[in-house]
Amino acid sequence: MTGGAQSADAAVRPVRTAAWSWWADVIASVGAVSVLIVVALWVRGGGVQELRGWAEGLTSLGRLTGLVAADLLLIQVLLMARVPWIERTYGQDRLARWHRVVGFVSFNLLLAHIVLITVGYAETGGVSVTAEAWSLVTTFPGVLLAVAGAVALTMVVLTSLRAARRRLRYEAWHLLHLYAYLGVGLALPHQLWTGADFTSSRAATLYWWTAYAACAGAVVAFRLGLPAWRTLRHRLTVAAVVAEAPGVHSIYMRGRHLDQLPAHAGQFFQWRFLSGPGWSRGHPYSLSAVPHDDTLRITVRSRGEGSEKVSELRPGTHVLIEGPYGRLTAARRTAARVTMIASGIGITPLRTLLEELPYAPGEATLLYRARSAEDLVFRQELDRLSAVRGLRVEYLLGSRGRKNSWLPAGFGDDAKALSELVPDIAQHDVFVCGPDEWMQTVVRAARQTGVPEKRIHLERFTW
């Protein structure tokens, strides 16, 4: 499957207007209200009155930090439960950033909960902190399980630190993060058996059971159920593996009822290829061609063990899918003219958008950054789009000219060069895809040329 061209009639269809979904405000409000409900239940349970005494105050604050930590932990799980309308509203890159921030806040509150409760109980009982800690772990129902859950969450937090992420492969990091679910599950018995605020009133019991059930249901439905259903329904298998450039391969897959798979140009899936050991590790790859009725294509650059194995896939290999995900789609477009700026393998979602988007000759420009002509991916397909649909293509080849520049040697100021390459870019939608730091330099240059922030579209795939 190569990049087919649209007809001239399709090229002049009306531009779709992207709008900030009202779901964004609703979802954010639900998260804020949930924290307020937790605090209100703590107040109703006498939490404020207990602050008057030293020991009671420490214990009461320990209860509050524990409750808010638990609520934020559930929000964190929900953010990454792949709920379709949440993912479409915010995009996975933004959800991942919020997930990380909420996770660190929740973990710090969890540590505060452990310290405050232990010290508060020790002060009340007139014993040492170490003796009280031992007593809590060995005699209070569910606390030992909660400690095990805290250890699992600690491992997740430590591997989320920037220094740790740099040392880990994506697949290993992703696998370790599944322990977050274990941590949440192990904390539940502790709240049920010893959490007075969990069972102190019908309102509290109803809230917490509803919150846990909603998160568990979302995970089961959207992280497990929906991917399993789509995998069984579409039955994808590898049809062919084709070399595109040095270290770059396209994987063609065939399946059933792919016209009913809600995938669009610019989106990506988590792919699992049943080709031997390591099949359970998901790989996030964008579609590199518009989905056809019976064919999908992805294109992968070999960068590590996982992507190298992908290039060695054999025809007939069965594929598990999770997705589609991503908001870098035609729905983001707001202007008649578009500029696509890609670097390296970042061409994959943009090449797909250039195939799907409606535009008249001269209304679309592609700036494609690569080290050399040999590193260009899809050159023949892009040249065909240029000839048939009037796409303007500029290949920007060579080593980087300056530090913190997105351009090769020979260009001057980044913003000035962008204005020269696309003189009316301030009236364009600008789609960007490439390495994270490189995209930041492109965005900075685009803003300096007058492109409004709302017309700059990108997704970051850092983890």
C-alpha positions in Angstrom: 0.0 0.0 0.0 1.5 3.3 -1.1 0.4 6.8 -0.7 -2.6 7.1 -2.9 -3.7 10.6 -4.1 -7.1 12.1 -3.5 -9.1 13.5 -6.3 -9.2 17.2 -7.1 -12.8 17.3 -5.8 -11.7 15.9 -2.4 -8.9 18.4 -2.3 -11.2 21.4 -2.0 -13.7 20.1 0.6 -14.4 22.6 3.4 -11.9 22.9 6.2 -13.1 21.3 9.5 -12.8 23.6 12.5 -11.1 22.2 15.6 -12.7 23.4 18.9 -11.8 22.8 22.5 -14.3 20.2 23.5 -16.6 21.0 26.4 -15.6 17.6 27.7 -12.3 19.2 28.8 -14.0 21.4 31.3 -16.3 18.7 32.5 -13.4 16.2 33.1 -11.2 18.7 34.8 -14.1 19.8 37.0 -14.8 16.2 38.0 -11.3 15.7 39.2 -11.3 18.9 41.3 -14.7 18.1 42.7 -13.6 14.7 43.8 -10.8 16.2 45.9 -13.3 18.6 47.5 -15.7 15.8 48.3 -12.9 13.9 50.0 -12.0 17.0 52.1 -15.7 17.6 52.9 -16.1 14.0 54.1 -13.1 14.4 56.3 -14.5 17.7 57.8 -17.9 16.0 58.3 -16.1 13.2 60.2 -14.7 15.6 62.7 -11.3 16.1 61.1 -11.2 19.9 61.9 -12.2 19.5 65.5 -9.4 16.9 66.1 -6.8 19.5 65.0 -7.1 21.1 68.5 -5.0 18.4 70.1 -1.4 17.6 69.2 -1.6 13.8 68.9 -5.2 13.9 67.6 -4.2 16.6 65.2 -1.3 14.6 63.7 -3.6 11.6 63.3 -6.3 13.7 61.7 -3.9 15.3 59.2 -2.6 11.8 58.5 -6.1 10.7 57.7 -6.6 13.7 55.4 -3.3 13.2 53.5 -4.1 9.6 53.1 -7.6 10.2 51.8 -6.4 12.9 49.3 -3.5 10.6 48.2 -5.9 7.8 47.6 -8.2 10.0 45.6 -5.4 11.4 43.5 -4.1 7.9 42.9 -7.5 6.9 41.5 -7.4 10.0 39.3 -4.0 9.0 38.1 -5.2 5.6 37.2 -8.2 7.1 35.4 -6.0 9.5 33.4 -4.2 6.6 31.8 -7.1 4.2 31.6 -7.4 5.0 27.8 -11.0 6.1 28.2 -11.7 7.2 24.6 -13.4 10.5 25.2 -10.8 11.6 27.7 -8.0 10.6 25.4 -9.5 12.3 22.4 -10.1 15.5 24.5 -6.6 15.9 25.9 -4.3 13.6 23.9 -2.0 11.0 25.5 1.0 13.3 25.7 -0.9 15.8 27.9 -2.5 13.1 29.9 0.9 11.5 30.5 2.3 14.8 31.8 -0.7 15.3 34.2 -0.4 11.6 35.2 3.2 12.2 36.2 2.5 15.4 38.2 -0.6 13.9 40.0 1.4 10.8 40.7 4.3 12.7 42.4 1.8 14.7 44.5 -0.1 11.6 45.5 3.1 9.8 46.4 4.3 12.7 48.6 0.9 12.8 50.4 1.1 9.1 50.9 4.5 9.5 52.6 3.1 12.2 54.7 0.1 10.0 55.6 2.4 7.2 56.8 4.6 9.5 58.9 1.7 11.5 60.4 -0.4 8.4 61.3 2.5 6.6 62.8 3.7 9.6 64.9 0.1 10.5 65.9 -0.7 7.0 67.1 2.7 6.8 68.9 1.9 10.1 70.7 -1.5 8.8 71.6 -0.3 5.5 73.0 2.8 6.9 74.6 5.2 4.6 72.8 8.1 5.1 70.5 7.6 5.7 66.8 9.4 2.5 65.8 7.3 0.4 68.2 4.1 1.9 66.9 5.2 1.3 63.3 5.8 -2.3 64.1 2.5 -2.6 65.8 0.7 -1.1 62.9 2.2 -3.4 60.4 1.8 -6.6 62.5 -1.5 -6.1 64.2 -3.7 -3.8 62.1 -5.8 -5.5 59.4 -4.7 -4.7 55.9 -1.7 -2.5 56.9 0.9 -5.1 55.8 -0.8 -5.3 52.4 -0.8 -1.5 52.3 2.9 -1.4 53.0 3.5 -3.8 50.1 1.4 -1.5 47.9 3.4 1.5 49.0 6.6 -0.4 48.1 5.2 -1.1 44.6 4.2 2.5 44.2 7.7 3.6 45.3 9.2 1.5 42.6 6.9 3.1 40.0 7.8 6.6 41.2 11.5 5.9 41.3 11.5 4.6 37.7 9.5 7.7 36.7 12.4 10.1 37.6 14.1 11.6 34.6 17.4 10.0 35.4 15.9 6.5 35.7 13.8 6.9 32.5 17.0 7.7 30.5 18.5 4.4 31.6 15.4 2.2 30.9 14.0 1.0 27.6 10.4 2.1 27.0 9.3 -1.6 27.2 10.9 -2.1 30.6 9.5 1.1 31.9 6.0 0.3 30.7 6.1 -3.1 32.3 7.3 -1.7 35.6 4.5 0.8 35.6 1.9 -2.0 35.7 2.9 -2.3 39.4 0.9 0.8 40.0 -2.3 -1.2 39.6 -0.9 -3.7 42.2 -0.3 -0.8 44.6 -3.8 0.5 44.2 -5.3 -3.0 44.7 -3.2 -3.7 47.8 -4.3 -0.4 49.4 -8.0 -1.2 49.2 -8.2 -3.8 52.1 -6.4 -1.3 54.4 -9.1 1.3 53.7 -11.9 -1.2 54.1 -10.8 -2.7 57.4 -9.1 0.1 59.2 -10.1 3.3 57.4 -12.7 5.0 59.5 -13.2 7.7 56.9 -14.0 5.0 54.4 -16.9 3.5 56.4 -17.8 6.3 58.8 -21.0 7.2 56.8 -23.1 6.1 54.0 -22.0 9.0 51.9 -18.3 8.1 52.4 -18.9 4.4 51.7 -20.9 5.3 48.6 -18.2 7.7 47.3 -15.2 5.4 47.8 -16.9 2.3 46.4 -18.1 4.3 43.4 -14.6 5.8 42.8 -12.9 2.4 43.0 -15.5 0.7 40.9 -15.3 3.5 38.2 -11.5 3.2 38.0 -11.5 -0.6 38.0 -14.3 -0.6 35.4 -12.4 1.9 33.2 -9.2 -0.2 33.3 -11.0 -3.5 32.6 -13.1 -2.0 29.8 -10.6 0.2 28.0 -7.2 -1.2 28.8 -8.2 -4.8 28.5 -11.7 -5.3 27.1 -11.7 -2.9 24.1 -8.2 -3.9 22.9 -9.1 -7.6 23.2 -12.3 -7.1 21.3 -10.6 -5.1 18.5 -7.8 -7.7 18.2 -10.3 -10.6 17.9 -12.5 -8.7 15.5 -9.9 -7.4 13.1 -7.4 -10.3 13.3 -4.4 -8.5 12.0 -1.4 -10.5 10.7 1.8 -9.3 9.1 1.7 -9.3 5.3 5.1 -8.0 4.4 8.1 -6.1 5.8 9.7 -3.7 3.3 12.9 -1.7 3.7 12.4 2.1 3.3 15.8 3.6 4.2 18.8 2.5 6.2 17.5 1.0 9.4 13.9 1.9 8.5 11.2 -0.7 7.6 7.5 -0.6 6.8 5.3 -3.4 8.2 2.2 -4.1 6.2 -0.6 -5.8 8.0 -3.9 -7.3 6.7 -7.0 -7.9 8.7 -10.8 -8.0 8.6 -13.4 -5.2 8.8 -10.6 -2.5 9.0 -13.1 0.0 7.5 -14.8 -0.2 10.9 -11.7 0.4 12.9 -11.9 4.1 14.1 -8.4 5.0 13.0 -7.4 8.2 11.4 -4.3 9.6 9.8 -1.8 10.9 12.4 -2.9 8.4 15.1 -0.9 5.6 16.6 -1.4 2.2 18.2 0.3 0.1 20.8 1.4 -3.0 18.8 2.3 -6.4 20.2 3.6 -9.0 17.7 3.3 -12.6 18.6 6.7 -13.5 17.3 8.4 -15.1 20.3 9.8 -13.9 23.7 9.0 -10.3 24.5 5.6 -10.3 22.7 3.9 -8.8 25.7 5.8 -5.5 25.4 3.8 -2.9 23.6 5.4 -0.7 21.0 3.8 2.7 20.2 4.1 3.3 16.4 2.1 5.7 14.2 0.3 4.7 11.1 2.4 5.6 8.1 -0.4 5.4 5.5 -4.1 6.1 5.5 -5.9 2.9 6.7 -7.5 0.9 3.8 -10.4 -1.6 4.0 -8.0 -4.5 4.6 -4.6 -3.1 5.1 -2.7 -1.1 7.7 0.9 0.1 7.6 3.4 1.3 10.2 7.0 2.4 9.6 9.7 1.8 12.2 13.3 2.9 12.7 15.5 0.4 14.4 16.7 2.0 17.6 16.7 -0.8 20.2 16.0 -4.4 20.7 12.2 -4.1 20.3 12.3 -2.1 17.1 15.0 -4.3 15.6 12.8 -7.4 16.2 10.0 -5.6 14.4 12.1 -5.4 11.3 12.6 -9.2 11.4 8.9 -10.1 11.5 7.7 -12.8 9.2 4.5 -12.8 7.2 1.6 -14.5 9.0 2.7 -13.2 12.5 -0.4 -12.4 14.5 -0.7 -8.9 15.9 -2.4 -7.6 19.1 -3.5 -4.0 18.9 -4.4 -1.3 21.5 -5.7 2.0 20.2 -6.0 4.1 18.1 -4.7 7.0 20.2 -3.5 10.5 19.4 -5.0 13.9 18.5 -2.5 14.8 15.7 -5.4 14.4 13.2 -7.2 16.4 10.6 -9.7 17.5 13.3 -7.1 19.9 14.6 -7.0 21.9 11.4 -8.4 25.4 11.5 -6.9 27.1 8.4 -7.1 26.6 4.7 -3.3 26.3 4.4 -1.1 23.9 6.2 2.6 23.4 6.8 4.0 20.1 7.9 7.5 20.1 9.5 9.1 16.6 10.1 12.4 15.3 11.2 13.6 11.7 10.6 11.0 9.0 11.3 8.6 11.8 12.5 7.5 11.9 8.8 5.2 8.9 9.4 2.1 10.6 10.9 2.6 13.8 8.8 2.9 11.8 5.5 -0.4 10.1 6.4 -2.0 13.5 7.1 -0.8 14.8 3.8 -2.6 11.9 2.1 -5.9 12.4 4.0 -6.2 16.1 4.4 -8.2 18.1 1.8 -6.1 20.9 0.2 -5.8 22.5 -3.2 -2.5 22.7 -5.1 -0.2 25.1 -3.3 -2.1 25.0 0.0 0.1 22.5 1.7 3.9 22.6 2.4 6.2 19.9 3.8 9.5 20.8 5.3 11.3 17.5 5.8 14.6 17.4 7.8 17.0 14.6 7.4 20.8 14.0 7.5 21.1 12.9 3.9 19.1 11.9 0.9 19.6 8.3 1.8 17.8 8.9 5.2 14.6 10.3 3.5 11.7 8.0 4.1 8.8 7.8 1.6 10.5 10.1 -0.9 8.7 8.5 -3.9 5.4 8.8 -2.2 6.0 12.4 -1.3 7.1 13.2 -4.8 3.9 11.6 -6.1 1.8 13.7 -3.7 3.7 16.7 -5.0 3.0 15.8 -8.7 -0.7 14.8 -8.2 -2.0 17.0 -5.5 0.3 20.0 -5.7 2.1 19.5 -2.4 5.1 21.7 -2.0 8.1 19.7 -0.6 11.3 21.2 0.7 14.0 18.6 1.7 16.3 20.1 4.4 19.4 17.9 4.3 22.6 17.9 6.3 24.0 18.0 9.8 22.6 20.5 12.3 24.1 23.9 11.6 24.0 25.3 15.2 23.2 24.0 18.7 19.4 24.4 19.5 18.6 24.8 15.8 16.1 22.7 13.8 17.9 23.5 10.5 20.9 22.1 8.8 24.1 24.1 8.2 23.8 27.0 5.8 20.7 28.6 7.3 20.8 31.6 9.5 18.3 32.6 12.2 15.7 29.9 12.7 12.6 32.1 12.6 13.9 34.1 9.6 14.7 30.9 7.7 11.2 29.6 8.4 9.6 32.8 7.1 11.7 32.5 3.9 10.8 28.9 3.4 7.0 29.6 4.0 6.4 33.4 3.6 2.8 33.3 4.7 3.2 30.7 7.5 1.5 32.9 10.0 -1.8 32.1 8.2 -1.1 28.3 8.2 -1.8 25.5 10.6 1.6 24.0 11.5 1.9 20.3 12.3 5.2 19.2 13.8 6.7 15.7 14.5 10.2 14.7 15.4 12.4 14.3 18.5 11.1 16.3 21.5 13.9 18.9 21.8 13.9 19.4 18.0 10.2 20.1 18.1 10.7 22.7 20.8 13.0 24.6 18.5 10.5 24.4 15.7 7.7 25.6 17.9 9.8 28.5 19.1 10.6 29.6 15.6 7.0 29.3 14.5 5.8 31.4 17.3 8.5 34.1 16.4 7.1 34.2 12.9 3.6 35.0 14.2 1.9 31.6 14.1 -0.7 31.6 16.9 -0.2 28.9 19.5 -3.6 27.4 18.8 -2.5 26.7 15.2 0.7 24.7 16.2 -0.1 21.0 16.5 2.2 18.3 17.9 2.2 15.4 20.2 5.2 14.5 22.4 6.0 10.8 22.6 8.5 11.1 25.4 7.7 8.9 28.5 
